[in-house]
Amino acid sequence: MVILKFKKHNFFLTKKEKENKKQNNENKKENKNNESQNQKIKNTNNNNKNNNNNNTNTNNQNPNNTNNININTKNNSNKNSKEKKLVNLFLMEIKTHSTFFITATIVTIIFSILSLLHFLPYMSRTESYYTAKNCYGDLPFHLNIIKSFTKGINSEWGSLKDLQFPIYSGTALVYPFIADFHTALINGGCQCTLQATLVVTTVIEFCCLLTLLYFFFQRIVRNQIVSLITIFLVIFGGGFGWVYILKDLIFGLPEDETLIMDLNKYDYNFKIAKNKELFWFPFVDATLIPQRSALLGYCLAIFVLTLIYHLISANWIRIKFKSSLKIAILASLLTGLLPLTHTYSYLVIAFITSITLILNFPYSKKYSLQIKKKYFLTILLYAVLSNIIAFPQLFLFMSRVSSDNFIRFEPIWKNEWTNPISYIILSFGPIFLIGIFSLPLICNTGYKTKFFISFILLFIFSILIMLQPWKYDNIKLLNFPFFILALATARFLVFLLDIHLKGLLDCLITPLVLILCIIIILPGLLSMASVAVNVSELFDQELIQIGEFVSKNTEKNALFAVPDTNFHRNPVTTLAGRQLLVGQEGWLWSHGINADSERRQVATYLSNGIRQDTQKTYFQNLFLKFNITYIMDSDYKIHSSIIEHFNFLKIWESENYRIFRVIFN
């Protein structure tokens, strides 16, 4: 069996190693007892010396000095011993989990290569910046915010109320911007290139997430093999969309297309017949890399879940009240940082912790009133302190949530599939199918069962209630139940390897497990393969030059109007950090912003022109009302009548773009 091979090579703890650990712990206890006895003897000797020296006044000072010296030396020795113990514990953890650190290094290298493909690789042949398919739409949005902090409208902000939305003037920045602000600090303060900043911050956060996920799983199942397999399932897992690639291979691909080039057609979880899509994205190249806020938010959320699990799994009869309060304070501080880091992660933590802590309350009569008070005060401290920190941040999002497109009942299979069960199975794949039936393997205690119930309820909530206009944003919620289902699936695979059958059946188990693993991770592998061959140009040399020109020759608070509101790669905002009157309509819709009629009329006048004198005065009044200072023209879409009626100052002109400074006579 595979597990027995691992044990022979000492990748994981054996019984002898466990016995050695117990002996080491017993030796440490004996050493501590000996040290305490030696200290008592020294104290008695010091007291005798002090009593002998108390006869004269002159001898009273010297013992005090020597005692002070002894105390200082003892304190220094205690500090050094504590530091040595911490270092030894750290080294012991690295040794016991060496396999994880090796695999995490390999996975991080693969992730770094993917990050380089996503985050603006520079091609010297074309002098352009490129990006992979999943970042083509998301990366420019994040660049809007990053550059607004380094070069543009938000570079001199004093409070949260001063932050402006770069793609819609006169509107507050209602977005979890901490990840982008962190990137802007490194990009502007450390004078790093934008690509290096994006790659380094993403890779570091990914390493933190891998480590936190591994020890979170390890805390639950106490099995290194299961935790390692779960990491791979989470990273590469997906649905059954790859079946349609197999179908195309069997029935033939279109002419002049290969399988690798055709992978782009199966975007995300791979499109299926009749232009319908499955409801799932690959976790790495469609969530962690493009969704920059999600990566940092998941790190904080997993840390909080680990602390909460530690609280509910603790023995409340023996646990000290001070230690439980320390855990609650740390968890509340991390939870309070989530709204502006990643709002979805905050909602997940609020949902799971409220259900878990209530279900795990010691209701039974076998618990004394003192234990119930201790538990109640601990969760009360966590709830109050976390909400005190979080609520001021949540007020920023209230204006957007009031929109009709937010928080609505809309099952994920609506308008996509007639049978919800088959749609869910095809979307979430074998991890959902195996994980649901394998949950009893990891629910071996009451508090674990109650903990996993909160994840199941979160899954049901996320497939029925949509929180934003674009329903696929709910995947940010569904990733957390997906973690638990992946853990149950990994436990089932190890359970199969542990089964010993007679005859040929025993030889078939290992190939069966390998086939299941390939089926589970195939979507992630195919998605990464499609990323490697589908890199698109994001900023050509012309757009790069415009971004540099605008950042050097316009004011930081300059406001630009554009005739084309669907141009999401506009260098005015993405590279120079300036503000637009109306930006890309898809971004505005997904954030609950409906552009008013007057803003839309500015774009229509710029593209359709002016035919009457009344329109001319109305157009001029609109520019004065919004204080528009510049016009950015792409592909010469500004109507000629605008140029004829208004003598705007042309400050830039290239092959495809023009920039005018608004000056009214």
Buried (B, 14 or more C-beta within 10 A) or exposed (E): EEEEEBBEEEBBEEEEEEEEEEEEEEEEEEEEEEEEEEEEEEEEEBEEEBEEBEEEEEEEEEBEEBEEEEEEEEEEEEEEEEEEEEEEEEEEEEEBBBBBBEBBEEBBEEBBEBBBBBBBBEEEEEEBBBBBBBBBBBBBBBBBBBBBBBBBBBBEBEEBEEBBBBBBBEBBBBBBBBBBBBBBBBBBEEEBEBBBBBBBBBBEBBBBBBBBBBBBBBBBBEBBBBBBBBBBBBBBBBBBBBBBBEEBEEEEBEEEEEEEEBBEBBBBBBBBEEEEBBBBBBBBBBBBBBBBBBBBBBBBBBBBBBBBBBBBBBEBEEBEBEEBBEBBBBBBBBBBBBBBBBBBBBBBBBBBBEBBBEBBBBEEEEBEEEBBEBBEBBBEBBBEBBBEBBEEBBEBBEEBBEBEBBEEEEBBBEEBBEEBEEBBBBBBBBBBBBBBEBBEBBBEEEBBBBBBBBBBBBBEBBBEBBBBBEBBBBBBBBBBBBBBBBBBBBBBBBEEBEEEEEEEEEEEBEEEBEEBBEBBBBBBBBBBEBBBBBBEBBBBEBBBBBBEBBBEEBEBBBBBBBBBBEBBBBBBBBBBBBBBBBBBBBBBBBBBBEBEEEBBBBBEBBBBBBEEEEBBEBBBEBBEEBEBBBBBBBEEBBBEBBBEBBEBEEBBEEEEBBBBBBEEE
